[in-house]
Amino acid sequence: MSFKLTILGCNSAIPTIKKNPTAQLLNADERFFLIDCGEGTQVQLLKNNIKPHKISHIFISHLHGDHYFGLIGLINTMHLLGRKTELNLYAHQKLKEIIDLQLLASNTELRFPLFFHPIPLDKEKVLYEDARIIIHNLILKHSIPSSGFLFKEKKKARNIIKEKIEEYNIPINEMNNIKNGSDFRLEDGRIIANEELTTVRKSLHSYCFCSDTAFVEENIERIKGITLLYHETTFMQDLADKAKETGHSTTIDAANMAKRGKVGNLLIGHFSSRYNDLNDLLEETKSVFPDTFLAIDGSVLDFDVI
C-alpha cells in the first residue's frame, strides 16, 4: 500500500518557468486527494503521469487565485473526457458560487456528480473519513480565511507471509480478510491465527498541509508527532515584517512550528518569486529544524522512506 505526496506546484502567487502555483497530490493507498489547484495544475498532472479521473476528492485551502485558478479547467477537462464517477470538492462556501457561475456562463452541464462540501471558517471538523483515513481541517491565519488539512491513516493492512500462503493453500478471495486481521479456517476446521499468517506493517502515516498562514500557536498541539508537515515559507527571516503584514510565514516560523510540534519531517514551499536560489531558504530553515525538504515541482515523497 502506498502513501506518497507529489508536488505539482511550489511557488506563491506568480508562476515562473520552473515553479507553478500551489498544488499537491496525495496518494493514500491508491485514493487520490488533490490539495489546492493553482494555475497549470492540469499540465503538472500530465507531466507526472497522474490521470485526472483517479482524483476523487479536491481540497482548496482558500480563495486566493494561486490556490484555485486551475480548478474550473480541471473540472471541465474531466467533463470533456466523459467522467461519470462523482467528484467531491471541499472549500469555503464562496467557491461554490464561483464554480456555479463559471458553469452557468459556459452553459456546461457536467456529466458527473459534483458534490460540494463547505469548510467552516471558525471551527474544525472531520471533512472526510473512511476505513483507512480521516481528514480534518485546521484554522490558519491569513489575510482572508484559510484552512489547513490534516490527513491521518487509521489502520494499515497487515503483510501476508508468502510462505504461509503456500503452506496453507490460502485462496485469493481470503487475502483481504487476512490482511485486515481475520484468522483463517482450514477445511478440517482448524483455525490459523492471524499473527501466524501476517506481519505488522510500518507505523501509521500522517500529513499536514499549512498554506497560506502566519504562525499559529494553537496548531502546535494539533500537529504533534505527525510524519510530515508542509508549511509555507514565503519569505526568509529578514523579511519577517513583510510576512506579518501579508499573513505569511518565514523560514524560521515554519521551522519553529515543526520543532515545537515534534514532527518527523518538514516540507517547505509557497516560495516568493524573489528567490532564485531556494537553497538559501532551505539552509535557514534547517538551522532550526534539520529534517527539512524543499517542495520542488515534480518531486515525490514516499512516506515509507522519509
C-alpha positions as CSV (number, residue, x, y, z in Angstrom):
1,M,0.0,0.0,0.0
2,S,1.3,3.4,-0.9
3,F,1.4,6.8,0.9
4,K,3.1,9.3,-1.4
5,L,3.0,13.0,-2.0
6,T,3.6,14.6,-5.4
7,I,4.4,18.3,-5.6
8,L,2.6,19.8,-8.6
9,G,3.4,23.4,-7.7
10,C,5.6,25.1,-5.1
11,N,5.5,28.8,-5.9
12,S,3.5,31.6,-4.3
13,A,1.2,34.0,-6.3
14,I,3.2,34.4,-9.5
15,P,4.2,31.3,-11.6
16,T,7.6,31.1,-13.1
17,I,9.0,28.9,-15.9
18,K,10.2,26.3,-13.4
19,K,7.8,26.8,-10.5
20,N,4.0,26.6,-10.6
21,P,1.5,27.9,-8.0
22,T,0.4,25.6,-5.2
23,A,-0.9,22.2,-5.9
24,Q,-0.2,18.7,-4.4
25,L,-1.4,15.2,-4.9
26,L,-1.6,12.8,-2.0
27,N,-1.8,9.1,-2.9
28,A,-3.1,7.2,0.1
29,D,-3.5,3.5,-0.7
30,E,-4.5,4.4,-4.3
31,R,-7.0,7.0,-3.2
32,F,-6.0,10.3,-4.8
33,F,-6.5,13.6,-2.9
34,L,-5.8,16.8,-4.7
35,I,-4.7,19.7,-2.4
36,D,-5.1,23.1,-3.9
37,C,-5.3,23.6,-7.7
38,G,-3.3,26.6,-8.8
39,E,-3.0,27.7,-12.5
40,G,-1.2,25.0,-14.5
41,T,-2.2,22.0,-12.3
42,Q,-3.6,20.1,-15.3
43,V,-0.3,20.2,-17.1
44,Q,1.6,19.2,-14.0
45,L,-0.7,16.2,-13.6
46,L,0.1,15.2,-17.2
47,K,3.9,15.6,-16.6
48,N,3.6,13.4,-13.6
49,N,1.5,10.7,-15.3
50,I,-1.4,11.2,-13.0
51,K,-4.8,10.6,-14.7
52,P,-7.4,13.2,-13.6
53,H,-10.2,10.6,-13.4
54,K,-8.3,9.0,-10.5
55,I,-8.9,12.1,-8.3
56,S,-12.0,11.7,-6.2
57,H,-11.5,14.5,-3.6
58,I,-10.2,18.0,-4.0
59,F,-9.4,20.3,-1.1
60,I,-9.0,24.0,-1.6
61,S,-7.3,25.9,1.3
62,H,-8.6,29.4,0.5
63,L,-9.8,31.7,-2.3
64,H,-6.6,33.5,-3.4
65,G,-6.3,32.7,-7.1
66,D,-2.9,30.9,-6.9
67,H,-4.7,28.2,-5.0
68,Y,-7.7,27.6,-7.2
69,F,-7.4,29.2,-10.6
70,G,-6.7,25.8,-12.2
71,L,-9.9,24.2,-10.8
72,I,-12.5,25.1,-13.3
73,G,-10.2,24.0,-16.1
74,L,-9.6,20.6,-14.4
75,I,-13.3,20.1,-13.8
76,N,-14.1,21.0,-17.5
77,T,-11.4,18.5,-18.7
78,M,-13.0,15.8,-16.5
79,H,-16.3,16.6,-18.1
80,L,-14.9,16.6,-21.7
81,L,-13.2,13.2,-21.1
82,G,-16.6,11.7,-20.2
83,R,-16.1,11.3,-16.4
84,K,-19.1,9.6,-14.8
85,T,-17.9,9.0,-11.2
86,E,-18.6,11.6,-8.6
87,L,-16.1,14.3,-7.6
88,N,-16.1,15.7,-4.1
89,L,-14.9,19.3,-3.5
90,Y,-14.1,20.7,-0.1
91,A,-13.7,24.5,0.2
92,H,-15.1,27.7,1.7
93,Q,-18.7,28.4,0.6
94,K,-17.9,31.2,-1.8
95,L,-16.1,28.8,-4.1
96,K,-19.4,27.1,-4.9
97,E,-20.8,30.3,-6.1
98,I,-17.8,30.9,-8.3
99,I,-17.9,27.4,-9.8
100,D,-21.7,27.6,-10.4
101,L,-21.3,30.9,-12.2
102,Q,-18.5,29.6,-14.4
103,L,-20.5,26.6,-15.4
104,L,-23.6,28.7,-16.0
105,A,-21.7,31.2,-18.1
106,S,-20.3,28.4,-20.4
107,N,-23.7,26.6,-20.4
108,T,-22.0,23.5,-19.1
109,E,-24.0,20.7,-17.5
110,L,-21.5,18.3,-16.0
111,R,-21.6,14.6,-17.0
112,F,-20.7,13.6,-13.5
113,P,-22.0,14.4,-10.0
114,L,-20.0,17.3,-8.3
115,F,-20.6,17.4,-4.6
116,F,-19.6,20.5,-2.7
117,H,-18.7,20.2,1.0
118,P,-18.3,23.6,2.7
119,I,-15.4,24.0,5.1
120,P,-16.4,26.0,8.2
121,L,-14.4,29.2,8.7
122,D,-14.3,29.2,12.5
123,K,-14.2,25.6,13.7
124,E,-12.5,22.3,12.9
125,K,-14.4,19.2,11.9
126,V,-13.9,15.9,10.1
127,L,-14.1,16.6,6.4
128,Y,-13.8,13.0,5.2
129,E,-13.4,9.6,6.8
130,D,-13.3,6.0,5.5
131,A,-11.9,2.7,6.9
132,R,-8.3,3.8,6.4
133,I,-8.0,7.6,6.6
134,I,-9.5,10.5,8.4
135,I,-9.1,14.2,7.2
136,H,-9.7,17.3,9.4
137,N,-9.4,21.0,8.6
138,L,-7.2,23.3,10.6
139,I,-7.9,27.0,11.1
140,L,-5.0,29.1,9.7
141,K,-4.3,32.9,9.9
142,H,-4.1,34.7,6.6
143,S,-5.3,37.9,5.0
144,I,-8.6,36.0,4.1
145,P,-10.0,32.9,5.7
146,S,-7.6,30.0,5.1
147,S,-7.7,26.3,6.0
148,G,-5.1,23.7,6.6
149,F,-5.7,19.9,6.1
150,L,-4.6,17.1,8.4
151,F,-4.6,13.6,6.9
152,K,-4.2,10.6,9.2
153,E,-4.1,6.9,8.4
154,K,-6.5,5.0,10.7
155,K,-5.1,1.5,10.1
156,K,-2.8,-0.4,7.8
157,A,-3.4,-3.8,6.2
158,R,-1.0,-6.4,7.5
159,N,1.5,-8.2,5.3
160,I,0.8,-11.8,4.5
161,I,3.8,-14.1,4.8
162,K,4.3,-15.6,1.3
163,E,5.4,-19.0,2.7
164,K,2.1,-19.2,4.7
165,I,0.1,-18.8,1.5
166,E,1.7,-21.8,0.1
167,E,1.7,-23.8,3.3
168,Y,-2.0,-23.4,4.0
169,N,-3.1,-23.1,0.3
170,I,-4.8,-19.7,1.1
171,P,-7.2,-18.7,-1.8
172,I,-7.1,-15.3,-3.3
173,N,-10.6,-14.4,-2.1
174,E,-9.4,-14.7,1.6
175,M,-6.4,-12.4,1.2
176,N,-8.1,-9.1,2.1
177,N,-9.8,-10.6,5.1
178,I,-6.5,-11.8,6.4
179,K,-4.7,-8.5,5.6
180,N,-7.4,-6.8,7.7
181,G,-6.8,-9.0,10.7
182,S,-9.0,-12.1,10.2
183,D,-7.9,-15.6,11.1
184,F,-8.0,-18.4,8.5
185,R,-10.1,-21.6,8.8
186,L,-8.8,-24.7,7.2
187,E,-11.0,-27.3,5.5
188,D,-10.6,-29.6,8.5
189,G,-11.9,-26.9,10.8
190,R,-8.6,-25.8,12.4
191,I,-8.1,-22.1,12.9
192,I,-4.8,-20.5,11.9
193,A,-4.3,-17.3,14.0
194,N,-3.7,-14.1,12.0
195,E,-0.5,-13.5,13.9
196,E,1.0,-16.6,12.4
197,L,0.0,-15.6,8.8
198,T,1.0,-12.0,8.8
199,T,3.4,-9.4,10.0
200,V,2.7,-5.8,11.1
201,R,3.4,-3.1,8.6
202,K,5.2,0.1,9.5
203,S,3.7,2.8,11.7
204,L,0.7,4.8,10.5
205,H,1.4,7.8,8.3
206,S,0.1,11.4,8.8
207,Y,0.4,14.5,6.7
208,C,-0.5,18.2,7.5
209,F,-0.8,20.9,4.8
210,C,-0.5,24.5,6.1
211,S,-0.6,27.2,3.4
212,D,-1.2,30.2,3.4
213,T,-0.7,31.2,7.0
214,A,1.2,33.1,9.6
215,F,2.5,31.2,12.6
216,V,-0.5,29.7,14.5
217,E,0.4,28.8,18.1
218,E,-2.8,26.8,18.6
219,N,-2.0,24.4,15.9
220,I,1.2,23.1,17.6
221,E,-0.7,20.5,19.6
222,R,-2.8,19.5,16.6
223,I,0.3,18.5,14.5
224,K,2.1,16.8,17.4
225,G,4.2,13.9,16.1
226,I,2.9,13.8,12.5
227,T,5.1,12.1,9.9
228,L,5.3,15.2,7.6
229,L,4.4,18.8,7.9
230,Y,4.1,21.0,4.9
231,H,4.4,24.7,6.0
232,E,4.6,27.7,3.8
233,T,7.8,29.7,3.8
234,T,7.0,32.6,1.6
235,F,9.9,34.7,3.0
236,M,13.3,34.4,4.6
237,Q,13.6,35.7,8.1
238,D,15.0,39.2,7.1
239,L,11.5,39.9,5.6
240,A,9.7,38.9,8.8
241,D,7.9,42.3,8.9
242,K,6.5,41.7,5.4
243,A,5.5,38.2,6.3
244,K,3.5,39.5,9.2
245,E,1.9,42.3,7.1
246,T,0.7,39.9,4.4
247,G,-0.3,37.0,6.7
248,H,2.5,34.7,5.6
249,S,5.4,32.8,7.3
250,T,9.1,32.9,7.2
251,T,11.6,30.0,7.2
252,I,12.1,30.3,10.9
253,D,8.3,30.4,11.6
254,A,8.0,27.1,9.7
255,A,11.0,25.6,11.5
256,N,9.7,26.5,14.9
257,M,6.3,25.1,14.1
258,A,8.0,21.8,13.1
259,K,10.3,21.8,16.1
260,R,7.7,22.6,18.7
261,G,5.3,20.1,17.1
262,K,8.0,17.4,17.2
263,V,7.1,16.3,13.7
264,G,9.1,13.8,11.8
265,N,9.9,15.9,8.8
266,L,9.2,19.4,7.4
267,L,8.5,20.3,3.8
268,I,8.6,24.0,2.9
269,G,7.1,25.7,-0.1
270,H,5.0,28.6,-1.4
271,F,8.2,30.5,-2.2
272,S,8.2,34.1,-3.2
273,S,9.3,34.6,-6.8
274,R,12.1,36.9,-5.5
275,Y,14.1,33.9,-4.5
276,N,16.1,32.3,-7.4
277,D,18.2,30.0,-5.1
278,L,15.8,28.0,-2.9
279,N,18.8,26.5,-1.1
280,D,19.1,29.8,0.9
281,L,15.6,29.2,2.3
282,L,16.4,25.5,2.9
283,E,19.6,26.2,4.9
284,E,18.0,28.9,7.0
285,T,15.1,26.6,7.9
286,K,17.5,23.7,8.6
287,S,19.4,25.9,11.1
288,V,16.4,25.4,13.4
289,F,14.9,22.1,12.1
290,P,17.4,19.9,10.3
291,D,14.9,17.4,8.9
292,T,13.6,19.8,6.2
293,F,13.0,19.3,2.5
294,L,12.2,21.7,-0.3
295,A,8.9,21.3,-2.1
296,I,10.1,21.2,-5.7
297,D,7.7,20.8,-8.7
298,G,7.7,17.1,-9.8
299,S,9.3,15.8,-6.6
300,V,7.6,12.7,-4.9
301,L,7.9,12.0,-1.2
302,D,7.4,8.4,-0.2
303,F,6.3,8.3,3.5
304,D,7.8,4.8,3.9
305,V,11.3,6.1,3.3
306,I,11.4,9.7,4.5
